[in-house]
Amino acid sequence: MGSSAPPPEYDDGMAAARARLAALARAREEVAGWRDDDRAAQRRARLFDDLVEEFGRQQETT
């Protein structure tokens, strides 16, 4: 009968898989941060555009 213990390569393979999954999780968090930064930049751009439009509607005073 064979041993019920996994072969030694199994532990190495599982450790490598866990490390890759952890790296993917870190990358996902980083990408999510980029998306949040992009949304904030879009909001700032819209606010700036609104300000420019508002100033454009005001009459010039001298």
Secondary structure, 3 states (H helix, E strand, C coil): CCCCCCCHHHHHHHHHHHHHHHHHHHHHHHHHHHHHHHHHHHHHHHHHHHHHHHHHHCCCCC
